[in-house]
Amino acid sequence: MKFTLASIFFYCLFLSAFAQVKPDFNTEPKVQWRFKTNAPIFSSPVISDGVAYFGGLDSTIYALDVRSGDVKWKIKTSGELRSNVAIEGDKLYLMGGNGLLSCLDKKTGKAFWRKVYDNNALYIGERRYDFADYFHSSPLIHNGVIYLGSSNNQVFALSADSGETLWSFQTNDIIHNKPIVVGDKLFIGSFDGHLYALHLKDGRLLWKFKSVGQQYFPKGEMQGSPAAGFGSVFIGSRDFNFYALNTETGQGNWNMKFPKGWAFAATVKDTVLFLGTAEDRLMLAIDARNGRELWKVDLKFHIFGQSEFSTSLVYVPTIWGKLYALDRKTGATKWTFTTDGYKSNHLKYFKSDDTYRDDIYTIFKSSLDLIKAEYSMGGIFSTPAIDNDMMVITTTEGIVYGLKR
């Protein structure tokens, strides 16, 4: 009898672990469906119970069936949506571009409650640090509490049931990244150049770390969302540095400095930190325990979105409309997928080998020209989402792709 119970117990553990493993997309997936919205999308799809949820710059939140792309529901809000939703049970939480935090029924979109927290975010679409400030803070839910940053420089802890403010913490500039929880600490970065470690229960400051700054970015804005693992919290700054800090003290464990620009897209998987860079256009695998580089590959394009993973592959989005599937152990490219915008507009800005055209500076005369190009190319600033044999990606051409393995 004991043997039987033990066998059942370990069998259940095996099934539970197996269920969490996502099978590989070993070859380039086929487009199962496309869904066209009215504006660019920077929000990453979040999948729950076979439905993908995301928001767009058209001020609309969408719920799409993952397998068919059919609209389950959509709701018009006010203000551009540049953050990801958070889901807990049957509730969906969304920070809108009008500074309004909404708690919705994920099945119908009906509002349970709405509250304004970010009074400066009435112009959140315009209230951007600069043209490269693509995202806004996404809510994190932990033990019944919502944590998020805001454009009025504050960190909030809110009741997930009612939206009541439990505590807030003031920084000295906007906060446009997603916080992370480690133990009893909340980590979040601010454009004032600090990474803050706050106590979960009352928001008191435990420690803060200031980036060193750089000639063109003296504040060293902490734009990337933090990641954590093995006693370190990781974050990228605009000062061209990527920092690994001791979670208890804020002291530096190690850092990497990149010659050309930023490294924001960090994700820890098992013992490996996967890091995407912008101007250096590199994807790196780093031992999260000691900072040792395992491999790096030149993907030709900037990376702002975090990666998605399956059993042996990592899926890396780039802002010019190309998605890479790389071997997690070696970095070898297994396949690439390109958006419709990439296929139609690639040669307007790039050579056939994905290097910039020789006359690119006559094409990109201003940041507005660059933004228009990013939009037209179907850039993938978001993180892909996998659900069984389907992968969903959102793009700046306003198209959502349902890719089938």
C-alpha positions in Angstrom: 0.0 0.0 0.0 2.8 2.4 0.9 4.5 1.6 -2.4 1.4 2.3 -4.3 0.8 5.7 -2.6 4.4 6.6 -3.1 4.2 5.6 -6.7 1.2 7.7 -7.3 2.7 10.7 -5.5 5.9 10.7 -7.6 3.9 10.0 -10.7 1.8 13.1 -10.0 5.0 15.1 -9.5 6.3 13.8 -12.8 3.2 14.8 -14.6 3.2 18.3 -12.9 6.8 18.9 -14.0 6.2 17.6 -17.5 3.1 19.8 -17.9 5.3 22.9 -17.3 7.7 22.0 -20.1 6.9 23.6 -23.4 7.7 21.4 -26.5 10.1 22.9 -29.0 9.0 24.6 -32.2 11.8 22.7 -34.1 11.0 24.3 -37.5 9.6 27.6 -38.5 5.9 27.7 -37.5 3.2 28.4 -40.0 0.8 31.4 -39.7 -2.4 29.9 -38.5 -4.2 33.3 -38.3 -3.6 37.1 -38.4 -5.5 39.7 -36.5 -5.2 43.3 -37.5 -5.7 46.2 -35.1 -5.7 49.9 -35.8 -2.4 50.9 -34.2 1.1 49.6 -33.2 1.3 47.1 -30.3 4.1 47.1 -27.7 2.1 45.1 -25.1 3.1 41.4 -24.8 0.4 38.8 -25.2 -0.5 37.1 -21.9 -2.3 33.7 -22.4 -4.7 32.3 -19.9 -7.1 29.4 -20.5 -6.6 29.5 -24.3 -7.1 33.2 -24.6 -4.5 35.9 -25.4 -4.8 39.3 -23.8 -3.0 42.4 -24.9 -3.4 46.2 -25.4 -2.4 48.5 -28.2 -1.8 52.2 -29.0 -5.4 52.3 -30.3 -6.4 52.4 -26.6 -8.1 49.0 -26.8 -7.6 45.8 -24.9 -8.2 42.6 -26.8 -9.0 39.1 -25.8 -8.4 36.6 -28.7 -8.9 32.9 -29.0 -5.4 31.5 -29.3 -6.3 28.8 -31.8 -8.5 30.8 -34.1 -7.7 34.5 -33.5 -11.4 35.2 -33.0 -12.3 38.1 -30.8 -13.7 37.0 -27.4 -14.1 40.6 -26.4 -12.5 44.0 -26.7 -12.8 47.2 -24.7 -11.9 50.7 -25.7 -10.1 52.7 -23.0 -8.4 56.1 -23.1 -4.7 56.6 -23.5 -2.2 54.4 -25.3 -1.6 50.9 -23.8 2.1 50.2 -23.5 2.2 47.7 -20.7 1.2 44.0 -20.2 -1.9 42.8 -18.4 -1.6 40.7 -15.2 -4.0 37.8 -14.5 -4.9 36.2 -11.2 -7.7 33.6 -11.3 -10.7 35.1 -13.2 -9.5 38.7 -12.8 -7.4 40.7 -15.3 -5.5 43.9 -14.3 -4.6 46.6 -16.7 -2.8 49.9 -16.3 -4.3 52.2 -18.9 -2.7 55.1 -20.6 -5.1 57.5 -18.8 -3.6 56.5 -15.4 -6.5 54.2 -14.7 -5.9 50.8 -13.2 -8.8 48.5 -14.1 -9.7 45.1 -12.7 -11.8 43.2 -15.3 -13.5 39.9 -15.6 -11.1 38.1 -17.9 -14.0 36.1 -19.5 -16.2 39.1 -20.4 -14.1 42.3 -20.0 -16.7 43.6 -17.5 -15.1 45.9 -14.9 -15.0 44.9 -11.2 -13.4 48.3 -10.3 -11.4 51.1 -11.8 -9.1 53.6 -9.9 -6.8 56.4 -11.0 -3.3 56.2 -9.5 -1.1 57.9 -12.1 -2.3 61.5 -12.2 0.4 62.5 -14.6 -0.5 59.7 -17.0 -3.4 61.6 -18.5 -0.9 62.1 -21.2 1.0 58.9 -20.8 1.2 58.5 -24.6 2.9 61.8 -24.8 4.5 61.6 -21.3 7.4 59.6 -22.5 11.0 60.2 -21.5 12.0 60.2 -25.2 11.2 58.3 -28.4 13.0 55.2 -27.1 10.9 55.0 -24.0 8.6 52.4 -25.5 7.0 50.8 -22.5 5.1 51.6 -19.3 5.1 49.7 -16.0 3.2 46.5 -16.0 1.4 45.3 -12.9 2.8 42.4 -10.9 0.5 40.4 -8.6 1.9 38.7 -5.5 -0.1 37.3 -2.6 -3.1 39.4 -3.3 -1.2 42.6 -3.8 -0.6 44.5 -7.1 2.7 46.2 -7.4 3.5 48.7 -10.2 5.4 51.8 -11.2 4.0 55.0 -12.7 4.7 58.1 -14.7 4.3 60.2 -11.6 7.5 58.7 -10.2 5.8 56.5 -7.6 5.8 52.8 -6.8 2.4 51.5 -5.7 1.2 48.5 -3.7 -2.5 48.0 -4.1 -5.1 45.5 -2.9 -6.0 43.2 -5.7 -9.5 42.8 -4.3 -10.4 46.5 -4.1 -7.6 48.6 -5.6 -7.1 50.3 -2.2 -3.6 51.8 -1.8 -1.6 49.9 0.7 1.5 51.9 0.4 3.4 54.1 -2.1 7.1 55.1 -2.5 8.4 58.2 -4.3 11.3 58.2 -6.6 12.7 61.1 -8.6 11.7 60.2 -12.1 9.3 58.1 -14.1 9.1 54.3 -13.6 8.5 52.4 -16.8 9.6 48.9 -16.0 7.9 45.9 -14.3 8.9 45.1 -10.7 10.1 41.7 -9.4 9.6 40.1 -6.0 12.4 38.1 -4.3 11.6 36.9 -0.8 10.3 39.9 1.2 11.7 42.5 -1.2 10.4 44.3 -4.3 12.9 45.5 -6.8 12.1 48.2 -9.3 14.1 50.7 -11.4 13.5 54.4 -12.0 14.6 56.8 -14.7 16.3 58.7 -11.9 19.1 56.1 -12.3 18.4 54.0 -9.2 17.4 50.4 -8.6 15.3 50.3 -5.4 14.9 47.5 -3.0 11.6 48.0 -1.0 10.0 45.9 1.7 7.0 44.2 0.4 4.7 44.9 3.4 5.2 48.6 3.9 7.3 49.9 1.0 10.2 51.1 3.2 13.5 51.5 1.5 15.9 48.7 2.2 18.6 49.9 -0.1 19.1 51.6 -3.4 21.8 51.4 -6.1 22.8 54.3 -8.4 24.1 53.6 -11.9 27.4 55.2 -12.8 26.0 57.2 -15.7 27.5 57.8 -19.1 28.5 60.8 -21.3 25.2 60.9 -23.2 23.1 59.5 -20.4 24.6 60.9 -17.2 21.6 59.9 -15.1 22.0 56.3 -16.1 18.3 55.7 -16.4 17.2 52.3 -15.2 14.9 51.4 -18.1 15.1 47.6 -18.2 12.9 45.5 -16.1 14.9 43.6 -13.4 15.4 39.9 -13.3 16.7 37.8 -10.4 18.4 34.6 -9.5 21.2 33.0 -7.4 21.5 35.9 -4.9 21.6 38.6 -7.6 19.1 41.1 -9.0 19.9 42.0 -12.6 19.1 45.2 -14.4 20.2 47.2 -17.5 20.8 50.9 -17.5 21.1 53.6 -20.2 24.7 54.1 -19.1 25.6 51.0 -21.3 26.1 48.9 -18.2 24.3 45.7 -17.1 24.4 45.2 -13.4 24.3 42.2 -11.1 23.7 43.3 -7.6 23.5 41.4 -4.3 19.8 41.1 -3.4 20.5 41.6 0.3 22.9 44.6 0.2 22.8 46.1 -3.2 26.5 45.7 -3.6 27.8 44.8 -7.0 28.4 41.2 -7.8 29.5 41.8 -11.4 28.6 43.9 -14.3 29.0 44.0 -18.1 29.6 47.1 -20.1 28.6 47.2 -23.7 30.5 49.5 -26.2 27.6 50.7 -28.3 24.5 50.9 -26.1 21.9 49.4 -23.9 21.1 45.9 -22.6 17.6 45.8 -21.2 16.0 42.5 -22.2 17.0 40.1 -19.4 15.4 36.8 -18.5 16.7 34.1 -16.1 16.0 30.5 -17.1 17.4 27.7 -15.0 21.0 28.8 -14.3 21.3 31.0 -17.4 20.7 34.7 -17.8 19.6 35.4 -21.4 20.3 39.0 -22.3 19.3 41.0 -25.4 21.0 44.2 -26.3 20.0 47.2 -28.4 22.7 49.0 -30.4 25.2 46.1 -30.0 22.5 43.8 -31.5 23.7 40.8 -29.5 22.0 38.0 -27.8 24.0 36.5 -24.9 23.7 33.6 -22.6 25.5 34.2 -19.3 26.0 32.0 -16.2 23.7 33.8 -13.8 25.8 32.6 -10.8 29.0 34.3 -11.8 28.6 36.4 -14.9 30.6 34.1 -17.2 29.6 34.4 -20.8 28.4 31.1 -22.3 27.8 32.3 -25.8 26.8 35.3 -27.8 25.4 35.8 -31.3 25.0 38.8 -33.5 21.3 39.0 -34.5 21.8 42.2 -36.6 18.8 43.9 -35.0 18.0 45.7 -31.7 16.3 43.6 -29.0 13.9 45.2 -26.5 11.5 42.4 -25.8 12.3 39.6 -23.3 12.7 36.0 -24.6 10.3 33.1 -24.5 11.5 29.5 -23.9 10.7 25.9 -24.7 12.6 22.7 -23.8 15.8 23.4 -25.7 15.1 26.7 -27.6 14.9 30.4 -26.8 12.8 32.7 -28.9 14.2 36.1 -29.4 12.1 39.1 -30.7 13.8 42.0 -32.6 12.5 45.4 -33.3 12.8 45.2 -37.0 10.3 42.3 -37.4 12.4 39.2 -37.2 11.9 36.5 -34.6 14.8 34.1 -33.9 14.7 30.6 -32.5 18.1 29.8 -31.0 19.5 26.7 -29.4 19.6 27.5 -25.6 23.0 25.7 -25.2 24.9 27.0 -28.2 23.1 30.0 -29.6 22.8 28.4 -33.0 19.9 29.7 -35.1 17.3 27.0 -35.7 15.0 29.2 -37.8 13.7 32.7 -38.2 10.2 34.1 -38.7 9.6 37.5 -40.4 6.6 39.7 -40.2 4.6 41.0 -43.1 6.1 44.4 -42.5 9.6 43.1 -42.7 8.9 41.3 -46.0 7.3 44.4 -47.5 9.7 47.1 -46.2 13.0 45.5 -45.4 14.9 46.8 -48.4 13.8 50.3 -47.8 16.2 50.5 -44.8 18.4 47.4 -45.0 20.6 45.5 -47.4 19.8 41.8 -48.1 22.1 40.7 -45.3 20.2 42.9 -42.7 22.9 45.5 -42.4 21.8 49.1 -42.8 21.8 50.7 -46.3 24.7 53.0 -47.1 22.3 55.9 -47.4 20.5 55.2 -44.1 21.3 58.6 -42.6 19.5 60.3 -45.5 16.5 58.2 -44.7 16.5 58.5 -40.9 16.8 62.3 -40.6 15.0 62.4 -37.2 13.7 60.2 -34.4 10.2 60.4 -36.0 11.6 58.8 -39.2 13.0 56.0 -37.1 9.7 55.4 -35.3 7.8 55.3 -38.6 10.3 52.7 -39.9 9.9 50.6 -36.8 6.1 50.7 -37.1 6.2 49.8 -40.8 8.6 46.9 -40.4 6.3 45.1 -38.0 8.8 45.3 -35.1 8.4 42.8 -32.2 9.1 44.8 -29.1 7.1 42.3 -27.0 7.6 38.8 -25.6 6.2 35.9 -27.6 3.7 33.7 -25.7 3.4 29.9 -26.2 0.3 27.8 -25.5 0.7 24.1 -26.5 1.3 24.1 -30.3 0.6 27.8 -30.8 2.8 30.9 -30.5 1.3 34.4 -30.4 3.3 37.5 -31.2 2.3 41.2 -31.3 3.9 43.7 -33.6 4.2 47.4 -34.3 2.4 47.0 -37.7 -0.7 46.4 -35.5 -0.9 42.7 -36.5 -1.1 39.9 -34.1 0.2 36.5 -35.4 -1.0 33.1 -34.4 1.8 30.7 -35.3 1.2 26.9 -35.3 3.9 24.3 -34.7 
